[in-house]
Amino acid sequence: MEFLYLMIICSVSLAVVFLIVFIINAKNGQFEDDESPAVRMLLDDEVKEKTNNTTSSLEENKDNKNS
């Protein structure tokens, strides 16, 4: 029976620790933006294409200057 009391105390203590960590993170804004990562994943290809186009146009300009 004493083991049961010990286990209850341990589980309640662990639950309190998780609650405190959750409250601290919620106050620091950890859970503020949950929409943009999903949208950013969809828009990531467009950014890479723009970057690749910019890089290729810079290389073309260098080739034209050297000619």
OpenMM code with the backbone's topology and positions (N, CA, C; nanometers):
from openmm import Vec3, app, unit

residues = "MET GLU PHE LEU TYR LEU MET ILE ILE CYS SER VAL SER LEU ALA VAL VAL PHE LEU ILE VAL PHE ILE ILE ASN ALA LYS ASN GLY GLN PHE GLU ASP ASP GLU SER PRO ALA VAL ARG MET LEU LEU ASP ASP GLU VAL LYS GLU LYS THR ASN ASN THR THR SER SER LEU GLU GLU ASN LYS ASP ASN LYS ASN SER".split()
positions = [
    Vec3(0.0829, -0.1186, 0.0000),
    Vec3(0.0000, 0.0000, 0.0000),
    Vec3(0.0876, 0.1253, 0.0000),
    Vec3(0.2005, 0.1171, 0.0667),
    Vec3(0.2893, 0.2325, 0.0701),
    Vec3(0.3454, 0.2616, -0.0691),
    Vec3(0.3681, 0.1568, -0.1469),
    Vec3(0.4186, 0.1744, -0.2825),
    Vec3(0.3172, 0.2505, -0.3687),
    Vec3(0.1904, 0.2249, -0.3481),
    Vec3(0.0856, 0.2946, -0.4220),
    Vec3(0.0870, 0.4434, -0.3890),
    Vec3(0.1022, 0.4775, -0.2648),
    Vec3(0.1100, 0.6189, -0.2249),
    Vec3(0.2325, 0.6865, -0.2877),
    Vec3(0.3419, 0.6156, -0.2901),
    Vec3(0.4640, 0.6691, -0.3509),
    Vec3(0.4434, 0.6947, -0.5002),
    Vec3(0.3793, 0.6017, -0.5689),
    Vec3(0.3545, 0.6175, -0.7115),
    Vec3(0.2583, 0.7333, -0.7400),
    Vec3(0.1591, 0.7522, -0.6569),
    Vec3(0.0654, 0.8646, -0.6730),
    Vec3(0.1385, 0.9960, -0.6549),
    Vec3(0.2239, 1.0052, -0.5565),
    Vec3(0.3001, 1.1276, -0.5316),
    Vec3(0.3938, 1.1565, -0.6486),
    Vec3(0.4593, 1.0522, -0.6993),
    Vec3(0.5497, 1.0711, -0.8137),
    Vec3(0.4745, 1.1163, -0.9373),
    Vec3(0.3610, 1.0573, -0.9663),
    Vec3(0.2864, 1.0939, -1.0867),
    Vec3(0.2280, 1.2353, -1.0756),
    Vec3(0.1806, 1.2727, -0.9597),
    Vec3(0.1291, 1.4087, -0.9417),
    Vec3(0.2431, 1.5094, -0.9514),
    Vec3(0.3575, 1.4765, -0.8972),
    Vec3(0.4737, 1.5663, -0.9061),
    Vec3(0.5164, 1.5847, -1.0518),
    Vec3(0.5204, 1.4770, -1.1263),
    Vec3(0.5576, 1.4850, -1.2671),
    Vec3(0.4559, 1.5674, -1.3462),
    Vec3(0.3288, 1.5507, -1.3164),
    Vec3(0.2246, 1.6289, -1.3827),
    Vec3(0.2399, 1.7775, -1.3521),
    Vec3(0.2752, 1.8117, -1.2305),
    Vec3(0.2959, 1.9520, -1.1929),
    Vec3(0.4162, 2.0091, -1.2671),
    Vec3(0.5224, 1.9310, -1.2801),
    Vec3(0.6404, 1.9773, -1.3541),
    Vec3(0.6039, 2.0056, -1.4992),
    Vec3(0.5302, 1.9153, -1.5651),
    Vec3(0.4892, 1.9373, -1.7033),
    Vec3(0.3975, 2.0590, -1.7153),
    Vec3(0.3102, 2.0792, -1.6194),
    Vec3(0.2216, 2.1959, -1.6210),
    Vec3(0.3021, 2.3245, -1.6102),
    Vec3(0.4019, 2.3273, -1.5237),
    Vec3(0.4852, 2.4468, -1.5078),
    Vec3(0.5629, 2.4748, -1.6361),
    Vec3(0.6186, 2.3713, -1.6976),
    Vec3(0.6925, 2.3897, -1.8228),
    Vec3(0.5988, 2.4410, -1.9324),
    Vec3(0.4766, 2.3879, -1.9391),
    Vec3(0.3799, 2.4334, -2.0380),
    Vec3(0.3442, 2.5797, -2.0166),
    Vec3(0.3205, 2.6205, -1.8946),
    Vec3(0.2837, 2.7595, -1.8658),
    Vec3(0.3981, 2.8541, -1.9009),
    Vec3(0.5209, 2.8162, -1.8684),
    Vec3(0.6362, 2.9000, -1.9023),
    Vec3(0.6484, 2.9170, -2.0528),
    Vec3(0.6348, 2.8077, -2.1272),
    Vec3(0.6447, 2.8152, -2.2728),
    Vec3(0.5282, 2.8923, -2.3337),
    Vec3(0.4113, 2.8814, -2.2768),
    Vec3(0.2964, 2.9566, -2.3287),
    Vec3(0.3169, 3.1066, -2.3068),
    Vec3(0.3750, 3.1443, -2.1951),
    Vec3(0.4014, 3.2865, -2.1689),
    Vec3(0.5111, 3.3400, -2.2593),
    Vec3(0.6074, 3.2555, -2.2976),
    Vec3(0.7167, 3.2980, -2.3851),
    Vec3(0.6769, 3.2989, -2.5326),
    Vec3(0.5555, 3.2548, -2.5650),
    Vec3(0.5079, 3.2596, -2.7022),
    Vec3(0.5431, 3.1392, -2.7860),
    Vec3(0.5695, 3.0283, -2.7240),
    Vec3(0.6062, 2.9079, -2.7976),
    Vec3(0.4929, 2.8587, -2.8866),
    Vec3(0.3687, 2.8800, -2.8455),
    Vec3(0.2539, 2.8259, -2.9165),
    Vec3(0.1760, 2.9339, -2.9905),
    Vec3(0.2399, 3.0462, -3.0211),
    Vec3(0.1716, 3.1575, -3.0852),
    Vec3(0.1365, 3.1288, -3.2305),
    Vec3(0.2328, 3.0874, -3.3091),
    Vec3(0.2141, 3.0767, -3.4525),
    Vec3(0.2131, 2.9308, -3.4948),
    Vec3(0.0935, 2.8768, -3.5114),
    Vec3(0.0852, 2.7375, -3.5520),
    Vec3(0.0383, 2.7230, -3.6965),
    Vec3(0.0110, 2.8330, -3.7654),
    Vec3(-0.0386, 2.8257, -3.9020),
    Vec3(0.0720, 2.8413, -4.0064),
    Vec3(0.1654, 2.9314, -3.9842),
    Vec3(0.2624, 2.9626, -4.0887),
    Vec3(0.3595, 2.8499, -4.1227),
    Vec3(0.4002, 2.7592, -4.0322),
    Vec3(0.4880, 2.6512, -4.0774),
    Vec3(0.4235, 2.5637, -4.1851),
    Vec3(0.2944, 2.5396, -4.1744),
    Vec3(0.2261, 2.4593, -4.2758),
    Vec3(0.2199, 2.5338, -4.4082),
    Vec3(0.1949, 2.6630, -4.4033),
    Vec3(0.1886, 2.7430, -4.5251),
    Vec3(0.3286, 2.7616, -4.5826),
    Vec3(0.4277, 2.7803, -4.4980),
    Vec3(0.5650, 2.7991, -4.5429),
    Vec3(0.6148, 2.6764, -4.6193),
    Vec3(0.5701, 2.5593, -4.5779),
    Vec3(0.6099, 2.4378, -4.6467),
    Vec3(0.5579, 2.4380, -4.7907),
    Vec3(0.4380, 2.4907, -4.8118),
    Vec3(0.3808, 2.4938, -4.9456),
    Vec3(0.4465, 2.5995, -5.0332),
    Vec3(0.4925, 2.7085, -4.9732),
    Vec3(0.5506, 2.8179, -5.0491),
    Vec3(0.7011, 2.8068, -5.0642),
    Vec3(0.7623, 2.7054, -5.0082),
    Vec3(0.9076, 2.6921, -5.0082),
    Vec3(0.9628, 2.6740, -5.1494),
    Vec3(0.8930, 2.6021, -5.2365),
    Vec3(0.9411, 2.5799, -5.3730),
    Vec3(0.9497, 2.7089, -5.4522),
    Vec3(0.8539, 2.7999, -5.4313),
    Vec3(0.8562, 2.9268, -5.5034),
    Vec3(0.9791, 3.0082, -5.4663),
    Vec3(1.0169, 3.0048, -5.3417),
    Vec3(1.1345, 3.0794, -5.2969),
    Vec3(1.2600, 3.0196, -5.3591),
    Vec3(1.2695, 2.8882, -5.3656),
    Vec3(1.3865, 2.8238, -5.4255),
    Vec3(1.3959, 2.8567, -5.5734),
    Vec3(1.2818, 2.8597, -5.6438),
    Vec3(1.2840, 2.8917, -5.7863),
    Vec3(1.3320, 3.0342, -5.8088),
    Vec3(1.2865, 3.1268, -5.7252),
    Vec3(1.3309, 3.2662, -5.7377),
    Vec3(1.4799, 3.2765, -5.7109),
    Vec3(1.5277, 3.2041, -5.6124),
    Vec3(1.6698, 3.2064, -5.5794),
    Vec3(1.7516, 3.1482, -5.6941),
    Vec3(1.7053, 3.0395, -5.7516),
    Vec3(1.7766, 2.9781, -5.8638),
    Vec3(1.7772, 3.0710, -5.9845),
    Vec3(1.6670, 3.1383, -6.0116),
    Vec3(1.6612, 3.2315, -6.1239),
    Vec3(1.7561, 3.3483, -6.1012),
    Vec3(1.7620, 3.3980, -5.9801),
    Vec3(1.8515, 3.5089, -5.9491),
    Vec3(1.9967, 3.4656, -5.9654),
    Vec3(2.0282, 3.3463, -5.9195),
    Vec3(2.1650, 3.2954, -5.9312),
    Vec3(2.2036, 3.2767, -6.0777),
    Vec3(2.1150, 3.2222, -6.1568),
    Vec3(2.1473, 3.1997, -6.2979),
    Vec3(2.1600, 3.3321, -6.3721),
    Vec3(2.0797, 3.4323, -6.3374),
    Vec3(2.0918, 3.5617, -6.4046),
    Vec3(2.2221, 3.6309, -6.3641),
    Vec3(2.2682, 3.6114, -6.2440),
    Vec3(2.3963, 3.6689, -6.2026),
    Vec3(2.5110, 3.6038, -6.2778),
    Vec3(2.5027, 3.4735, -6.2967),
    Vec3(2.6066, 3.4032, -6.3709),
    Vec3(2.6078, 3.4482, -6.5172),
    Vec3(2.4913, 3.4717, -6.5761),
    Vec3(2.4846, 3.5187, -6.7144),
    Vec3(2.5461, 3.6574, -6.7268),
    Vec3(2.5214, 3.7430, -6.6282),
    Vec3(2.5793, 3.8771, -6.6307),
    Vec3(2.7313, 3.8710, -6.6214),
    Vec3(2.7854, 3.7808, -6.5410),
    Vec3(2.9299, 3.7659, -6.5304),
    Vec3(2.9876, 3.7179, -6.6628),
    Vec3(2.9182, 3.6217, -6.7273),
    Vec3(2.9660, 3.5712, -6.8560),
    Vec3(2.9644, 3.6802, -6.9621),
    Vec3(2.8620, 3.7635, -6.9612),
    Vec3(2.8523, 3.8717, -7.0594),
    Vec3(2.9608, 3.9758, -7.0379),
    Vec3(2.9965, 4.0029, -6.9163),
    Vec3(3.1018, 4.1017, -6.8864),
    Vec3(3.2376, 4.0482, -6.9287),
    Vec3(3.2594, 3.9176, -6.9147),
    Vec3(3.3882, 3.8591, -6.9508),
    Vec3(3.4067, 3.8475, -7.1028),
    Vec3(3.2976, 3.8489, -7.1777),
    Vec3(3.3071, 3.8322, -7.3232),
    Vec3(3.3542, 3.9538, -7.3945),
] * unit.nanometer
topology = app.Topology()
chain = topology.addChain("A")
for resn in residues:
    res = topology.addResidue(resn, chain)
    for name in ("N", "CA", "C"):
        topology.addAtom(name, app.Element.getBySymbol(name[0]), res)
